[in-house]
Structure formats: structure tokens, C-alpha cells
Amino acid sequence: MRILLQTIVSCSVLLMSFSSHADAEAMQTFERMCTAAKQLNYDGVFSYQTGNKLQSIRIIHRADQQGEVEHLISLSGVAREVIRSNDKVINIYPEGETVQENHRPLGRGFPSDLIRRLKSASDYYQLSLGKQERVASHYTQELVATPIDNYRYGYRLWVEKDNDLLLQSDMVDDKNNVLETFYFSSVEVGGDISETSLKPQMQGNEMAWSRSGQGEVIKPAPKNNSIWRIVWLPEGFDLVTQQNRFKARNGAAIEQQVYSDGLSSFSIFIEKIRARHSHLHGGSKMGAVNAFGTIMNAHFITVVGNVPARTVEKVGKSIQYQGIE
Amino acid sequence: MTVNQNELLSALVDGELTGRELDDALHLLDTNEQARMQLQRYQRGSDVMHEHGLAHHQIDLTGRISAVIEDEETYSSITEANKNTAQIIAFPKQFWKQAASLAVAASIGALAVVGVMTQPQNQLVPTAQMASVEVETTPMVVAQTGKRWTVQEQEVEERLNNYLVDHNEYAGASGVFSYARVVSYDMGQ
């Protein structure tokens, strides 16, 4: 009788665990999708569409023992380029005749937190498998991530069935309206990527070259040391990282706190005011990205993220200064 | 320029002023040309100290970029065995998976912002509010079209774009394409 009871309890716990998390197969698809983008060689053109706006970008990605190298070229308008080599990013601005060299702020320190992020995402989204469709002449499996509340957007992702590369991504609001969509119109996966294709197309003339310093990474959970208190956060959003660094142009100190529920994320930027500047006061948006800005104790406070306007506003209004007046 | 005024400007550059002192410094800059020149000198000095100077060079772009890339340390765990295959891997290694997506998002983001930051500023439609540091209670009108940050002052838009670039370093797995949203502004404007 005791064994039977234990068996029933164990099965119940297993069932509850399974039902409270994502569909197992959907979760595996999600994991494979994340892997593919890093490990595959691919050369393709993807489009971004919101409303009646369309932009095309070519992306060439190579992965080998030296790591990743990636080359992006804007195919519409000015041929802007980005070349990324591991955590170094070089932006080429033909129209401004400038080149920017940046390090990804958190470099290699950040990924260690991704395990927790990936796990936590399934608590705040219902992951499920959708239809099987063709995207860019490839057969894909649709993956649907439905949020549990209206403080985050939902996603529909189309993943290539054979190599697991993400071929289309739709972001949807709480009424299932598509806010924006990204999709490959063509892509070749797995071929050799030549050295030439990873080099900049534009040849150098008189260019301004700027370089930003690497940020000083502060490991997660130093909240109690901050002079800023975030009183309200949507359920499931935790501090995933925090950093201080200097702004490239004027050396102003900027604190960035990144919060994520595993899929959606927003950043809080706190920038010391060094001279008279203007700043966002209230809300603004660009596509599905929302921002909320205010000024507090001689600091610019800005919340930016791929979350609804109500989220950045509520977070922004809950920030309190706890330093010495 | 008095010693106190110089100290005030120096503290302003160092971001140490708040409240009344900040107001005094801003008023000084408003009313004193010499103070504005002195502030520029302090800022240049600060930039040099922090190695944030922007230098103009006659450069071989291709060569220099190649050199920068080659100089980059590598940290990939990718091996020949898994080079062209996507597999489910054990959880302790999962961070590599999302790191890939984040990296792509970062690059796309950088590309996107290039487009926005170089747009002309004379096509903006005012719909939102802005405030300057000095006159926080008298908001300026800015635009909000949903296609891009639309503000009347370029420095504000640039700041938002820089924030967006930094933020997109951490946009999750579905953020593979997230930065490309910004690029769309370039079309049809």
C-alpha cells in the first residue's frame, strides 16, 4: 500500500511538473534552435517587416575552431556593414564615414547565466509546437511561445526541421497581432564560407575610427550595493547582469541593469548628467521596442526593452534613488 | 573665471554635481562663453584620460579591420565534430546555444543602429514628450511613429540607439533578428 501511494505521488509530481512547464518537444526544438545559430555556417538574406516597411540584410556566418565570424550587409539604402568576431563588433558607416569598434559589453562573462534564463522562460510562456510550414524553401516547425500576462510579448518561431536554424520570427501582442516579423527569404546552410566574404566590401578612405572601452562587469545580484532601487518588476523578470562603463563620446559613467524572464528582456540605463543635455521624458517606441525615460537626481534614467509600453513605464516609475541627497 | 567656477566645471565634467550646484554650473554655461570654452577643455582632458578620443586617420580600412579581427582572442568550444550540425547538448553546456543567438542579435543590432543614427533629423512628426535637464518641467514635443525613435534632438535619439545596441546584446533567443527592426526606417523615408 505504501509503495502504491509513493508511486501515485511520484506520478502526480511528474505530471504536474510536465504540465507546468513547456511542452517537452517544443522545449527541445527551442534548445536546438539556439545551438544552430552558433554552430552552423550560413549565408542568407533576411527581411524585417513592420507595417509597410521592409528592409533586407545579408548575413554571412562562419563557425570554426577559432570561434565565430559574422558579416552583415544592409542591402537597402546605404551599404552599411557589421563585422563581428567573437565578442568584438566593428560597425562601418559609409554615410558618416566612420568606423566603430566595440566589445560586446559583457563579453564572455554573460553566457554563464543563460542556463537559468532558458529554464525560467518556460515558467512564463507556454511553449508549444505549431504547424509545419515552408519558409525560404525550407521545411520548418513552428514554435509558439504564449506569455502568461500582458507585461511581455508572445513569439512565433519557425525552425528549420533538419538543421534547426531559426528562419522566421514573429513577435505578437496580447491580441495576437503581429508587431513585427523577421524572415529569411533565402539561405544556404552548411557550406564553406570564404575569407573574402567576411571582409568589408567598402574600401577605406578618410574615416573616423572610434573605439569604446570594455565595460566593467559586475556580477549579478549586487542590488543591495546600488543606490537605485527597482520597486516593481513583472513576475519572472530577474536581474541577469549589471555593468558600469564609460560612454565612448564623453566618458560619462553609465550603469546598465538587464532584466529578463528568459525570452523577453529590458535594460535600465542610469547615466550621470555631465552637462546640459536633453533626455526622453515619458514613453517612446520603435517597432516593438519601448522606452521610458525620466530624470532623477542628476541622472538620466531610461528603460528600454522588447516588452510592452506598460512594462517599461511601470518599471521606470518604480525606480527610486537611495543615495545621499 | 574664478577658481570656484573652474572647480564647478571640473566637477560637472566628472559628473559629481547634483541639485543647486548643477543648476549653478548650467547657469554659468548659459551666461559665460569663457566657461563654455573651459568646459570643452575639461571634457577633452577627461576624454584623453579615459581614452575616449575620436581620432581621424587616413586608414586602410580592410587591413585594419582584418588586423582587429585577427587580434581577437577566441573562446569557442566548437569542434570539427559538431561544426555543421545542430544537436541537443547537455544542460551544463547550454549557455553556448543562446550565446549564439545573442551574438547574432548584437551584430544585427549594430547594423541596425548604423542606419538610424545617420538619418536626417528633419522629417520628424512630434507626438511624444521630452524634457531637458535644465527645464524638466517644460517638456519638448517629440515624435513617436512606431518605426523608430523619433525625437527632435539628435543627441537624444543617439542615446536611445546606443542604449538599444547595448540592450540587444541580451535580447533572448528569439532576438536573433531583433535589431533589424531599426533598419526598417531607412526604407521609404
Contacts between the chains, C-beta under 8 A, distances in Angstrom:
chain1	res1	chain2	res2	distance
A	28	B	88	5.9
A	30	B	173	6.9
A	31	B	88	5.7
A	31	B	94	6.8
A	31	B	97	6.2
A	32	B	86	5.3
A	32	B	87	7.2
A	32	B	88	5.8
A	33	B	101	8.0
A	33	B	173	6.7
A	34	B	94	7.7
A	34	B	97	3.5
A	34	B	98	4.8
A	34	B	100	6.4
A	34	B	101	5.4
A	34	B	173	4.9
A	35	B	86	5.0
A	35	B	87	6.6
A	35	B	88	7.5
A	35	B	89	6.6
A	35	B	96	7.2
A	35	B	97	4.2
A	35	B	100	6.8
A	36	B	86	3.8
A	36	B	100	7.6
A	37	B	100	4.1
A	37	B	101	5.0
A	37	B	103	8.0
A	37	B	104	5.5
A	37	B	176	5.9
A	38	B	78	7.6
A	38	B	96	6.1
A	38	B	97	6.6
A	38	B	99	6.3
A	38	B	100	2.3
A	38	B	101	7.4
A	38	B	103	7.0
A	39	B	78	5.9
A	39	B	82	6.0
A	39	B	83	6.8
A	39	B	84	7.4
A	39	B	85	7.1
A	39	B	86	6.1
A	39	B	100	7.0
A	40	B	84	6.3
A	40	B	86	6.5
A	41	B	83	7.7
A	41	B	84	6.3
A	46	B	177	6.5
A	46	B	180	7.2
A	48	B	177	6.5
A	48	B	180	4.0
A	48	B	181	5.9
A	48	B	183	6.2
A	48	B	184	5.4
A	49	B	184	7.4
A	50	B	146	7.7
A	50	B	147	6.9
A	50	B	181	6.4
A	50	B	184	5.8
A	51	B	146	7.3
A	51	B	147	7.0
A	52	B	188	7.5
A	53	B	147	6.0
A	53	B	184	4.0
A	53	B	185	7.3
A	53	B	187	5.5
A	53	B	188	6.4
A	54	B	184	6.9
A	54	B	187	6.1
A	55	B	180	6.5
A	55	B	183	4.3
A	55	B	184	4.5
A	55	B	186	6.3
A	55	B	187	5.6
A	57	B	108	7.0
A	57	B	111	6.6
A	57	B	180	5.9
A	57	B	183	6.5
A	59	B	104	7.6
A	59	B	108	7.5
A	61	B	104	7.3
A	63	B	76	7.2
A	63	B	78	5.4
A	63	B	83	6.5
A	64	B	76	7.8
A	64	B	78	6.8
A	64	B	83	6.6
A	65	B	74	7.7
A	65	B	76	6.7
A	65	B	78	6.5
A	65	B	79	7.0
A	65	B	80	7.1
A	66	B	74	4.7
A	66	B	76	6.8
A	67	B	72	7.8
A	67	B	74	4.1
A	67	B	75	6.3
A	67	B	76	3.8
A	67	B	78	7.4
A	68	B	76	6.6
A	68	B	100	7.5
A	68	B	103	6.3
A	69	B	69	6.8
A	70	B	103	7.3
A	70	B	104	6.9
A	70	B	107	5.3
A	72	B	107	5.5
A	72	B	108	6.2
A	72	B	111	4.6
A	74	B	111	6.2
A	74	B	114	7.6
A	74	B	115	6.6
A	74	B	183	6.3
A	74	B	186	7.3
A	76	B	183	7.6
A	76	B	186	6.1
A	76	B	187	5.5
A	77	B	115	6.9
A	77	B	186	4.2
A	77	B	187	6.8
A	78	B	115	7.4
A	78	B	118	7.5
A	78	B	186	7.4
A	80	B	111	5.8
A	80	B	114	4.3
A	80	B	115	6.0
A	81	B	111	7.3
A	82	B	107	5.0
A	82	B	108	7.5
A	82	B	110	4.7
A	82	B	111	4.1
A	82	B	114	7.3
A	83	B	65	6.2
A	83	B	69	6.8
A	84	B	103	6.6
A	84	B	106	6.9
A	84	B	107	4.2
A	84	B	110	7.7
A	85	B	68	7.6
A	85	B	69	4.1
A	85	B	72	4.5
A	86	B	72	5.3
A	86	B	73	7.2
A	86	B	74	6.0
A	86	B	75	6.3
A	86	B	76	7.3
A	86	B	103	7.9
A	87	B	72	7.6
A	87	B	75	7.9
A	87	B	103	7.8
A	88	B	68	6.6
A	88	B	69	7.0
A	88	B	72	4.8
A	89	B	106	6.3
A	89	B	107	6.1
A	89	B	110	5.2
A	90	B	65	5.6
A	90	B	68	6.3
A	90	B	69	7.6
A	91	B	110	4.8
A	91	B	111	7.1
A	91	B	113	7.7
A	91	B	114	5.4
A	92	B	61	7.5
A	92	B	65	7.8
A	92	B	114	7.7
A	93	B	114	5.0
A	93	B	117	7.7
A	93	B	118	6.1
A	95	B	118	4.7
A	96	B	117	7.6
A	96	B	118	5.0
A	99	B	61	6.7
A	99	B	64	8.0
A	99	B	65	7.5
A	100	B	110	7.8
A	101	B	68	6.2
A	102	B	110	7.3
A	104	B	103	7.5
A	104	B	106	5.5
A	104	B	169	5.4
A	105	B	166	5.9
A	105	B	169	5.9
A	106	B	169	6.7
A	106	B	170	7.8
A	108	B	75	5.3
A	110	B	99	7.8
A	110	B	102	7.5
A	110	B	169	7.7
A	110	B	170	7.2
A	111	B	95	3.9
A	111	B	96	6.9
A	111	B	98	7.0
A	111	B	99	4.2
A	111	B	102	7.6
A	112	B	95	5.8
A	113	B	95	7.6
A	114	B	94	6.6
A	114	B	95	4.1
A	114	B	97	7.6
A	114	B	98	4.2
A	114	B	99	6.6
A	114	B	102	7.9
A	115	B	91	6.3
A	115	B	92	7.5
A	115	B	94	5.3
A	115	B	95	5.7
A	117	B	98	6.9
A	117	B	172	6.9
A	118	B	94	5.9
A	118	B	97	7.8
A	118	B	98	6.2
A	118	B	173	7.8
A	121	B	172	7.2
A	145	B	174	7.3
A	155	B	174	4.6
A	157	B	174	6.0
A	163	B	85	7.7
A	163	B	86	5.5
A	164	B	86	4.0
A	165	B	86	7.4
A	166	B	101	7.7
A	166	B	173	7.9
A	166	B	174	7.8
A	166	B	176	5.3
A	166	B	177	8.0
A	169	B	174	5.4
A	169	B	176	6.5
A	169	B	177	5.3
A	171	B	174	7.5
A	180	B	181	5.5
A	182	B	176	7.5
A	182	B	177	3.2
A	182	B	178	8.0
A	182	B	180	5.9
A	190	B	84	4.8
A	199	B	62	5.9
A	199	B	65	7.4
A	199	B	66	6.7
A	200	B	61	6.2
A	200	B	62	5.8
A	200	B	65	5.6
A	202	B	61	6.6
A	203	B	61	6.2
A	203	B	62	6.3
A	204	B	59	5.0
A	204	B	60	5.2
A	204	B	61	2.7
A	204	B	62	6.4
A	204	B	63	7.8
A	204	B	64	7.2
A	205	B	61	7.7
A	206	B	56	7.1
A	206	B	58	6.2
A	207	B	56	7.9
A	207	B	57	7.2
A	207	B	59	5.7
A	207	B	61	6.1
A	208	B	54	6.0
A	208	B	55	7.3
A	208	B	56	5.1
A	208	B	57	7.9
A	209	B	55	6.5
A	209	B	57	6.0
A	209	B	59	6.4
A	209	B	64	7.4
A	210	B	54	4.9
A	211	B	51	8.0
A	212	B	52	7.6
A	213	B	50	7.3
A	213	B	51	6.7
A	213	B	52	7.3
A	240	B	170	6.7
A	241	B	170	7.0
A	246	B	50	5.4
A	246	B	52	6.5
A	247	B	52	7.7
A	247	B	162	7.6
A	248	B	52	5.4
A	249	B	52	6.7
A	249	B	54	7.4
A	250	B	43	6.3
A	250	B	46	7.7
A	250	B	47	6.9
A	250	B	52	7.2
A	251	B	43	7.7
A	251	B	46	5.0
A	251	B	47	5.5
A	251	B	49	7.8
A	251	B	50	4.3
A	251	B	52	5.0
A	252	B	15	6.1
A	253	B	15	6.1
A	256	B	166	6.0
A	256	B	167	7.9
A	258	B	167	7.3
A	258	B	170	4.7
A	260	B	170	6.6
A	260	B	172	6.5
A	262	B	172	6.5
A	263	B	172	4.6
A	263	B	173	7.0
A	263	B	174	6.0
A	264	B	172	6.8
A	265	B	167	7.3
A	265	B	170	5.4
A	265	B	171	5.8
A	265	B	172	6.0
A	265	B	175	7.8
A	266	B	167	7.2
A	267	B	163	6.8
A	267	B	166	6.7
A	267	B	167	4.1
A	267	B	170	7.1
A	269	B	163	5.0
A	269	B	166	7.5
A	271	B	159	7.8
A	272	B	15	3.5
A	273	B	15	7.0
A	273	B	22	7.2
A	273	B	133	5.5
A	274	B	12	6.4
A	274	B	13	6.0
A	274	B	14	7.9
A	274	B	15	5.1
A	274	B	43	7.8
A	275	B	12	6.3
A	275	B	13	7.7
A	275	B	26	7.9
A	275	B	29	7.2
A	275	B	39	6.7
A	275	B	43	7.7
A	276	B	26	5.0
A	276	B	29	6.4
A	276	B	30	7.9
A	276	B	132	6.8
A	276	B	133	5.4
A	276	B	134	5.6
A	277	B	132	7.3
A	277	B	133	6.1
A	277	B	155	6.0
A	277	B	156	7.9
A	278	B	130	5.8
A	278	B	131	7.2
A	278	B	132	4.5
A	278	B	133	7.4
A	278	B	140	7.0
A	278	B	153	4.8
A	278	B	155	6.6
A	278	B	156	5.2
A	279	B	130	7.1
A	279	B	131	6.6
A	279	B	132	7.4
A	279	B	133	6.9
A	279	B	156	6.2
A	279	B	159	7.3
A	280	B	128	8.0
A	280	B	130	6.1
A	280	B	142	7.7
A	280	B	151	7.1
A	280	B	156	6.0
A	280	B	159	8.0
A	280	B	160	6.6
A	281	B	129	5.2
A	281	B	130	5.4
A	281	B	131	3.6
A	281	B	136	7.3
A	281	B	139	5.2
A	282	B	128	6.0
A	282	B	129	4.4
A	282	B	130	7.9
A	282	B	139	7.4
A	283	B	128	6.6
A	283	B	144	7.6
A	284	B	128	5.2
A	284	B	142	7.0
A	284	B	144	5.3
A	284	B	149	5.9
A	284	B	150	7.5
A	284	B	151	7.1
A	284	B	160	7.2
A	285	B	144	6.1
A	285	B	146	5.9
A	286	B	146	7.1
A	286	B	147	6.6
A	286	B	148	4.8
A	286	B	149	5.1
A	286	B	160	8.0
A	286	B	164	7.7
A	286	B	181	6.8
A	286	B	182	6.5
A	286	B	185	8.0
A	287	B	146	6.6
A	287	B	147	6.8
A	287	B	148	7.9
A	287	B	181	3.9
A	287	B	182	7.6
A	287	B	184	7.3
A	288	B	181	6.7
A	289	B	164	6.5
A	289	B	178	8.0
A	289	B	181	6.6
A	291	B	149	7.3
A	291	B	160	5.9
A	291	B	163	7.5
A	295	B	131	6.6
A	295	B	133	6.3
A	295	B	136	5.6
A	297	B	18	5.9
A	298	B	15	7.8
A	298	B	17	6.4
A	298	B	18	4.2
A	298	B	19	7.4
A	298	B	22	5.4
A	298	B	133	7.9
A	300	B	159	7.5
A	302	B	159	7.6
A	302	B	160	7.2
A	302	B	163	5.8
A	304	B	160	7.0
A	304	B	163	4.8
A	304	B	164	5.9
A	304	B	167	5.0
A	305	B	167	6.3
A	306	B	171	6.0
A	306	B	175	6.8
A	306	B	178	6.1
A	325	B	18	7.7
A	325	B	19	7.4
